[in-house]
Amino acid sequence: MTTLDDLQAGRIDPKRITLSCGLTQFPEVLYDYVDTLEFLDLSKNELSCLPEDMYRFSKLKIAFFSQNKFTVFPKQLADCPALTMIGFKSNQLVEFPENSIPENTQWLILTDNRLQKLPRSIGKCKKLQKFVMAGNCITELPDEMRNCTSLELVRISANQLTSIPSWLYQLPRLSWLAFSGNPATFVPSSSTQLPSIDWSRVEIQKQLGEGASGIISQALIDGEKEVAIKIFKGEVTSDGYPQDELATCLSTGLHENIVPLTATISGHSEGKQGIVMELIPAEFKNLGQPPSFDTCTRDVFPADQKFSFAQGVSILNGVLQAAKHLHARGIMHGDLYAHNTLFNEEGKAYFGDFGAATFYDKNSEEASFLERLDVRAFGCLVQDLVSLNHDHEKGNESLIKLYEKCMLEKVMERPSFEEINNLFNDLM
């Protein structure tokens, strides 16, 4: 961990500085790096304001101030000429002044604050791709946001939105949307009931993975049955409330390309919620890794990752069948990504992680639009696997045509998952 002594002695990377040491004021020593600093992380401190001359950090691209004590979004950031990524997760923001966001912003994180209103000037951010503000108190989105036509990922779950504006569904590049946990969210009349397993019967063996909403572990039930267990963290995440994820999980039903859910957890020692799933064989691994700072909204893959045409088509078909099944049940996944997909060498795929999933009324006007947001995300996955395919040029031509249809800017010109399924029959 970098310290103030490290800064003063110059024992740091002049381009990247992370400092978490109970700061109550912006450290003066940072000004020694105004001409070099590109990445600044001052999360987990006691800061509540920034200096007026932040503009002096002329090369600053990424700035994180999560878990501090800001109550007002600092207008000084608007003057930082190179700033494109800003994070204020888990502060105490209640005020967001007009013209306080740099117009070149691509990635804005405001999860877990107390904002009731967004500035109309956000509509000037034509390059904004990722907008994350689950766990606030906003009641409406400013109409000017319809001008943010580069938006690809939006998280507005766990707010107080009384309606979701139709222009949001029609943004030309929107692919990953979550809006559960709002008054405007559709709630189905019934959900599947599963058996409950008391926590005292569970023996955790090892952690398998961790996401925004919880930790997945391999476990034994009654010392015998091997399972996977997800224990929800119990707080609002970048995707929304854990209880909303649990509700959609319980409504997915059985499908060969979705990890089977077998029970819920009761009597957890810390009062947390949890689910029990079948343990997927160790031969399955993640298809991709989450987006990086450089890719913003697109997954990343190992440099040596390659698939045969048959593998790629099989994986895509598995995800397609799972997505088609979900939309038949009125569930938009909202996070259709390679990093939420498991696969084996034969091309069998399991699709999961319902943290961003949202119920919708299948008979509503917006139903077809919502499906086609997931369709665009599926198009991104098609493009990813085409880029990793190494042995079937002719087949790739068909996949590229499918990708182009999924990516059409006019949302309703994209195919439905049923129509994509018909196209896939010729590739299998």
C-alpha positions as CSV (number, residue, x, y, z in Angstrom):
1,M,0.0,0.0,0.0
2,T,1.4,3.4,-1.0
3,T,1.9,5.9,1.9
4,L,2.4,9.6,2.1
5,D,6.1,8.9,2.9
6,D,6.3,7.0,-0.4
7,L,4.9,9.9,-2.3
8,Q,7.2,12.4,-0.7
9,A,10.2,10.2,-1.3
10,G,9.2,9.6,-4.9
11,R,9.0,5.8,-4.4
12,I,5.9,5.4,-6.6
13,D,4.9,5.1,-10.3
14,P,4.4,8.8,-11.3
15,K,1.5,7.7,-13.6
16,R,-0.5,5.6,-11.1
17,I,-1.1,6.5,-7.4
18,T,-3.4,4.7,-4.9
19,L,-3.6,6.2,-1.4
20,S,-5.8,5.0,1.4
21,C,-4.6,6.3,4.8
22,G,-7.5,8.2,6.5
23,L,-7.0,11.4,4.4
24,T,-9.2,14.3,5.3
25,Q,-7.8,16.7,2.8
26,F,-6.4,16.3,-0.7
27,P,-2.7,15.8,-0.2
28,E,-0.5,18.6,-1.4
29,V,2.3,16.2,-2.4
30,L,0.2,15.0,-5.3
31,Y,0.9,18.3,-7.0
32,D,4.4,17.0,-7.6
33,Y,2.8,14.7,-10.2
34,V,0.5,17.1,-12.1
35,D,2.3,16.5,-15.3
36,T,2.5,12.7,-15.1
37,L,-0.5,11.4,-13.1
38,E,-3.0,9.3,-15.2
39,F,-4.6,7.1,-12.6
40,L,-5.6,8.3,-9.1
41,D,-7.4,6.2,-6.5
42,L,-8.2,7.9,-3.2
43,S,-10.9,5.5,-2.2
44,K,-11.4,4.5,1.5
45,N,-10.5,7.9,3.0
46,E,-12.4,10.7,4.8
47,L,-12.4,13.2,1.9
48,S,-15.4,15.5,1.3
49,C,-14.1,18.0,-1.2
50,L,-11.4,18.6,-3.9
51,P,-9.2,21.6,-4.6
52,E,-10.3,24.3,-7.0
53,D,-7.2,23.7,-9.2
54,M,-7.8,20.1,-10.1
55,Y,-7.5,21.2,-13.7
56,R,-3.7,21.2,-13.2
57,F,-3.7,17.4,-13.4
58,S,-3.7,17.7,-17.2
59,K,-3.1,14.0,-17.9
60,L,-5.5,12.5,-15.3
61,K,-7.7,9.9,-17.1
62,I,-9.1,7.8,-14.2
63,A,-10.1,9.0,-10.8
64,F,-11.7,7.0,-8.0
65,F,-13.0,8.4,-4.8
66,S,-15.2,5.5,-3.5
67,Q,-16.0,5.1,0.2
68,N,-15.3,8.7,1.2
69,K,-17.6,11.4,2.6
70,F,-18.5,13.5,-0.4
71,T,-22.1,15.0,-0.2
72,V,-21.7,17.1,-3.3
73,F,-20.3,15.9,-6.6
74,P,-17.2,18.1,-7.1
75,K,-17.6,20.5,-10.0
76,Q,-13.8,20.8,-10.1
77,L,-13.6,17.5,-12.1
78,A,-15.3,19.1,-15.1
79,D,-12.1,21.1,-15.7
80,C,-9.8,18.1,-15.9
81,P,-9.1,18.0,-19.6
82,A,-8.2,14.2,-20.0
83,L,-10.6,12.7,-17.4
84,T,-12.8,9.9,-18.8
85,M,-13.5,7.6,-15.9
86,I,-14.9,8.7,-12.5
87,G,-15.9,6.7,-9.5
88,F,-17.8,7.8,-6.4
89,K,-19.3,4.6,-5.1
90,S,-20.5,4.5,-1.5
91,N,-20.2,8.1,-0.6
92,Q,-23.0,10.3,0.8
93,L,-23.8,12.3,-2.4
94,V,-27.1,14.2,-2.2
95,E,-26.3,17.0,-4.7
96,F,-25.1,16.7,-8.3
97,P,-24.6,20.3,-9.7
98,E,-25.1,21.1,-13.3
99,N,-22.0,21.1,-15.6
100,S,-19.9,19.2,-13.1
101,I,-19.1,16.2,-15.4
102,P,-16.3,16.4,-18.0
103,E,-18.0,16.1,-21.4
104,N,-15.5,13.4,-22.4
105,T,-16.5,11.1,-19.6
106,Q,-16.9,7.5,-20.7
107,W,-17.5,5.7,-17.4
108,L,-19.3,7.2,-14.4
109,I,-19.9,5.2,-11.2
110,L,-22.3,6.5,-8.6
111,T,-23.5,3.3,-6.9
112,D,-24.8,3.5,-3.3
113,N,-25.3,7.2,-2.7
114,R,-28.4,9.4,-1.9
115,L,-28.9,11.2,-5.1
116,Q,-32.5,12.2,-5.9
117,K,-31.8,14.1,-9.1
118,L,-29.4,14.0,-12.0
119,P,-28.1,17.2,-13.8
120,R,-29.6,17.9,-17.2
121,S,-26.1,18.6,-18.4
122,I,-25.4,14.9,-18.4
123,G,-26.9,15.0,-21.9
124,K,-23.7,16.7,-23.1
125,C,-21.7,13.5,-22.4
126,K,-21.9,12.1,-25.9
127,K,-19.1,9.7,-25.2
128,L,-20.6,8.2,-22.1
129,Q,-20.6,4.4,-22.4
130,K,-21.0,3.0,-18.9
131,F,-23.3,4.6,-16.4
132,V,-23.7,2.9,-13.0
133,M,-25.9,4.4,-10.2
134,A,-27.8,1.6,-8.5
135,G,-28.7,2.3,-4.9
136,N,-29.7,5.9,-5.1
137,C,-33.0,7.8,-4.8
138,I,-33.6,9.2,-8.2
139,T,-37.3,9.4,-9.3
140,E,-36.7,10.1,-13.0
141,L,-34.0,10.3,-15.7
142,P,-33.5,13.7,-17.3
143,D,-34.8,13.8,-20.8
144,E,-31.5,15.2,-22.0
145,M,-29.9,11.8,-21.4
146,R,-31.5,10.6,-24.7
147,N,-28.5,12.5,-26.3
148,C,-26.1,10.1,-24.6
149,T,-26.1,7.9,-27.7
150,S,-22.9,6.1,-26.9
151,L,-24.4,4.4,-23.8
152,E,-23.9,0.7,-23.8
153,L,-24.2,-0.3,-20.1
154,V,-26.7,1.3,-17.7
155,R,-27.4,0.3,-14.1
156,I,-30.3,2.2,-12.5
157,S,-31.6,-0.6,-10.2
158,A,-32.6,0.1,-6.6
159,N,-33.8,3.7,-7.1
160,Q,-37.2,5.4,-6.9
161,L,-38.0,5.5,-10.6
162,T,-41.7,5.6,-11.2
163,S,-41.4,5.1,-14.9
164,I,-38.7,4.0,-17.4
165,P,-38.6,6.4,-20.3
166,S,-39.2,4.8,-23.7
167,W,-36.2,6.7,-25.2
168,L,-33.9,4.6,-23.0
169,Y,-34.9,1.4,-24.7
170,Q,-34.2,3.0,-28.1
171,L,-30.6,4.2,-27.5
172,P,-28.7,2.8,-30.5
173,R,-25.9,1.0,-28.6
174,L,-27.5,0.1,-25.3
175,S,-26.8,-3.6,-24.6
176,W,-26.6,-4.2,-20.8
177,L,-29.5,-2.6,-18.8
178,A,-30.6,-3.3,-15.2
179,F,-33.5,-1.5,-13.6
180,S,-34.9,-3.9,-11.0
181,G,-35.9,-2.7,-7.5
182,N,-37.8,0.5,-8.7
183,P,-41.5,1.3,-8.3
184,A,-41.7,1.1,-12.1
185,T,-40.4,-2.5,-12.1
186,F,-42.9,-5.2,-13.1
187,V,-43.4,-7.8,-10.4
188,P,-44.8,-11.2,-11.5
189,S,-47.7,-12.5,-9.6
190,S,-46.0,-15.7,-8.5
191,S,-42.6,-17.3,-8.3
192,T,-41.2,-20.8,-7.9
193,Q,-40.9,-22.2,-4.4
194,L,-37.8,-24.3,-3.6
195,P,-36.9,-26.4,-0.6
196,S,-34.9,-24.6,2.1
197,I,-31.7,-26.0,3.6
198,D,-30.6,-24.8,7.0
199,W,-27.1,-23.3,7.2
200,S,-26.1,-25.7,10.0
201,R,-26.2,-28.5,7.3
202,V,-23.7,-26.7,5.1
203,E,-19.9,-27.3,5.2
204,I,-18.0,-24.8,3.0
205,Q,-15.0,-26.4,1.3
206,K,-13.5,-23.8,-0.9
207,Q,-14.4,-20.5,-2.7
208,L,-15.1,-20.9,-6.4
209,G,-15.6,-17.2,-7.3
210,E,-16.9,-13.8,-6.2
211,G,-19.1,-11.3,-8.0
212,A,-20.6,-8.0,-7.2
213,S,-23.5,-9.6,-5.3
214,G,-22.1,-12.6,-3.5
215,I,-19.5,-15.3,-3.0
216,I,-19.8,-18.8,-4.7
217,S,-18.3,-21.7,-2.9
218,Q,-18.1,-25.4,-3.2
219,A,-19.8,-27.1,-0.2
220,L,-21.1,-30.3,1.3
221,I,-24.7,-30.8,2.4
222,D,-25.0,-33.1,5.4
223,G,-21.3,-34.1,4.8
224,E,-22.2,-35.9,1.6
225,K,-23.8,-34.1,-1.3
226,E,-21.4,-31.8,-3.2
227,V,-23.1,-28.5,-4.3
228,A,-22.3,-24.9,-5.1
229,I,-23.6,-22.3,-2.8
230,K,-23.9,-18.5,-3.4
231,I,-24.2,-16.4,-0.3
232,F,-25.4,-12.9,-1.1
233,K,-23.5,-10.0,0.4
234,G,-26.7,-8.4,1.7
235,E,-26.0,-4.8,0.5
236,V,-26.8,-2.9,-2.7
237,T,-24.3,-3.7,-5.5
238,S,-23.5,-2.1,-8.8
239,D,-26.3,-4.3,-10.3
240,G,-29.0,-3.7,-7.6
241,Y,-30.5,-5.5,-4.6
242,P,-29.5,-9.1,-3.8
243,Q,-33.2,-10.0,-3.1
244,D,-34.1,-9.0,-6.7
245,E,-31.4,-11.3,-8.0
246,L,-32.8,-14.1,-5.8
247,A,-36.3,-13.5,-7.1
248,T,-35.2,-13.8,-10.8
249,C,-33.1,-16.9,-10.0
250,L,-36.2,-18.5,-8.5
251,S,-38.1,-17.8,-11.7
252,T,-35.7,-19.0,-14.3
253,G,-37.0,-22.6,-14.2
254,L,-35.0,-25.6,-15.5
255,H,-33.0,-25.4,-18.6
256,E,-30.0,-27.4,-19.8
257,N,-27.9,-24.3,-20.4
258,I,-28.6,-22.6,-17.0
259,V,-27.0,-23.8,-13.8
260,P,-29.8,-25.8,-12.0
261,L,-31.0,-24.1,-8.7
262,T,-32.0,-26.7,-6.2
263,A,-32.7,-24.9,-2.9
264,T,-32.4,-21.7,-0.8
265,I,-30.5,-21.2,2.4
266,S,-32.2,-20.4,5.7
267,G,-30.8,-19.7,9.2
268,H,-27.5,-18.2,8.0
269,S,-25.2,-17.3,10.9
270,E,-25.1,-13.7,9.7
271,G,-28.7,-13.5,8.5
272,K,-27.7,-13.5,4.8
273,Q,-29.6,-15.0,1.9
274,G,-28.2,-17.8,-0.2
275,I,-29.0,-20.3,-2.9
276,V,-27.9,-23.9,-3.6
277,M,-27.0,-24.9,-7.1
278,E,-25.7,-28.1,-8.7
279,L,-21.9,-28.2,-8.7
280,I,-20.7,-27.8,-12.3
281,P,-17.8,-30.2,-13.2
282,A,-14.3,-28.7,-12.9
283,E,-13.8,-29.1,-16.6
284,F,-15.9,-26.0,-17.2
285,K,-14.2,-22.6,-17.1
286,N,-15.1,-19.0,-17.7
287,L,-15.4,-18.1,-21.3
288,G,-14.0,-14.6,-20.8
289,Q,-12.9,-12.1,-18.2
290,P,-14.8,-8.8,-17.3
291,P,-14.1,-5.6,-19.2
292,S,-10.9,-3.8,-18.4
293,F,-10.3,0.0,-18.0
294,D,-9.2,0.0,-21.6
295,T,-12.2,-2.0,-23.1
296,C,-14.8,-0.2,-20.9
297,T,-17.8,-2.4,-21.8
298,R,-16.2,-5.3,-23.7
299,D,-14.9,-8.6,-22.2
300,V,-11.2,-9.5,-22.4
301,F,-9.7,-12.9,-23.4
302,P,-6.3,-14.5,-22.9
303,A,-4.0,-13.8,-25.8
304,D,-3.7,-17.5,-26.6
305,Q,-7.5,-18.2,-26.4
306,K,-8.8,-19.9,-29.6
307,F,-11.9,-21.9,-30.5
308,S,-12.8,-24.2,-33.4
309,F,-15.8,-23.2,-35.4
310,A,-17.8,-26.1,-34.0
311,Q,-16.9,-25.1,-30.4
312,G,-17.8,-21.5,-31.0
313,V,-21.2,-22.3,-32.6
314,S,-22.0,-24.7,-29.8
315,I,-21.2,-22.2,-27.1
316,L,-23.2,-19.5,-28.8
317,N,-26.2,-21.8,-29.3
318,G,-26.1,-22.7,-25.6
319,V,-26.3,-19.0,-24.6
320,L,-28.9,-18.4,-27.3
321,Q,-31.2,-21.2,-25.9
322,A,-30.8,-19.9,-22.4
323,A,-31.6,-16.3,-23.4
324,K,-34.6,-17.4,-25.4
325,H,-35.9,-19.4,-22.4
326,L,-35.5,-16.4,-20.1
327,H,-37.3,-14.0,-22.4
328,A,-40.1,-16.5,-22.7
329,R,-40.5,-16.1,-19.0
330,G,-40.3,-12.3,-19.1
331,I,-36.8,-12.0,-17.8
332,M,-34.2,-9.7,-19.3
333,H,-30.8,-10.9,-18.3
334,G,-29.1,-7.5,-18.6
335,D,-25.5,-8.9,-18.3
336,L,-25.2,-11.2,-21.3
337,Y,-21.4,-11.6,-21.4
338,A,-18.7,-14.2,-21.9
339,H,-17.5,-13.7,-18.3
340,N,-21.0,-14.9,-17.2
341,T,-20.7,-18.1,-19.3
342,L,-19.0,-21.4,-18.5
343,F,-17.9,-23.8,-21.2
344,N,-16.0,-27.0,-21.7
345,E,-13.9,-28.3,-24.6
346,E,-16.9,-29.9,-26.3
347,G,-18.6,-26.5,-26.5
348,K,-21.3,-27.2,-23.8
349,A,-22.2,-23.9,-22.2
350,Y,-23.9,-22.8,-19.0
351,F,-25.2,-19.2,-18.7
352,G,-25.6,-17.6,-15.3
353,D,-25.2,-14.6,-12.9
354,F,-28.6,-13.0,-12.6
355,G,-27.5,-9.9,-10.6
356,A,-28.6,-7.5,-13.3
357,A,-31.7,-9.4,-14.4
358,T,-35.0,-7.6,-14.5
359,F,-38.6,-8.9,-14.8
360,Y,-40.8,-7.3,-17.5
361,D,-44.4,-7.7,-18.6
362,K,-44.3,-9.8,-21.8
363,N,-47.6,-8.1,-23.0
364,S,-46.2,-4.6,-22.6
365,E,-45.1,-2.2,-25.4
366,E,-41.5,-2.3,-24.2
367,A,-41.2,-6.1,-24.1
368,S,-39.8,-6.4,-27.7
369,F,-37.4,-3.6,-27.1
370,L,-36.0,-5.1,-23.9
371,E,-35.5,-8.5,-25.6
372,R,-33.5,-6.7,-28.3
373,L,-31.2,-5.1,-25.8
374,D,-30.1,-8.6,-24.8
375,V,-29.9,-9.4,-28.5
376,R,-27.3,-6.7,-29.0
377,A,-25.3,-8.1,-26.2
378,F,-25.5,-11.5,-27.8
379,G,-24.2,-9.8,-31.0
380,C,-21.2,-8.7,-29.0
381,L,-20.6,-12.2,-27.9
382,V,-20.9,-13.5,-31.5
383,Q,-18.2,-10.9,-32.5
384,D,-16.0,-12.0,-29.7
385,L,-16.1,-15.7,-30.7
386,V,-15.6,-14.9,-34.4
387,S,-12.4,-13.1,-33.4
388,L,-11.2,-16.2,-31.5
389,N,-12.2,-18.7,-34.2
390,H,-9.3,-20.1,-36.2
391,D,-10.6,-22.7,-38.6
392,H,-13.7,-21.9,-40.5
393,E,-13.7,-18.8,-42.7
394,K,-16.9,-19.6,-44.6
395,G,-18.9,-20.2,-41.4
396,N,-17.5,-17.0,-39.9
397,E,-19.1,-15.1,-42.8
398,S,-22.5,-16.3,-41.6
399,L,-21.8,-15.4,-38.0
400,I,-20.6,-12.0,-39.1
401,K,-23.9,-11.4,-40.9
402,L,-25.7,-12.4,-37.7
403,Y,-23.6,-10.1,-35.7
404,E,-24.4,-7.2,-38.0
405,K,-28.1,-7.8,-37.7
406,C,-27.9,-8.0,-33.9
407,M,-26.0,-4.6,-33.8
408,L,-28.4,-2.6,-35.9
409,E,-28.8,0.9,-34.4
410,K,-32.6,0.9,-34.8
411,V,-33.5,-1.5,-32.0
412,M,-36.6,-3.0,-33.5
413,E,-34.8,-3.9,-36.7
414,R,-32.7,-6.4,-34.8
415,P,-34.0,-10.0,-34.8
416,S,-35.7,-11.7,-31.8
417,F,-34.0,-14.6,-30.2
418,E,-36.6,-16.9,-31.9
419,E,-35.5,-15.5,-35.2
420,I,-31.9,-15.9,-34.3
421,N,-32.6,-19.5,-33.4
422,N,-34.0,-20.2,-36.9
423,L,-30.8,-18.8,-38.3
424,F,-28.7,-20.9,-36.1
425,N,-30.3,-24.1,-37.3
426,D,-28.4,-23.7,-40.5
427,L,-25.1,-23.5,-38.6
428,M,-25.4,-26.4,-36.2
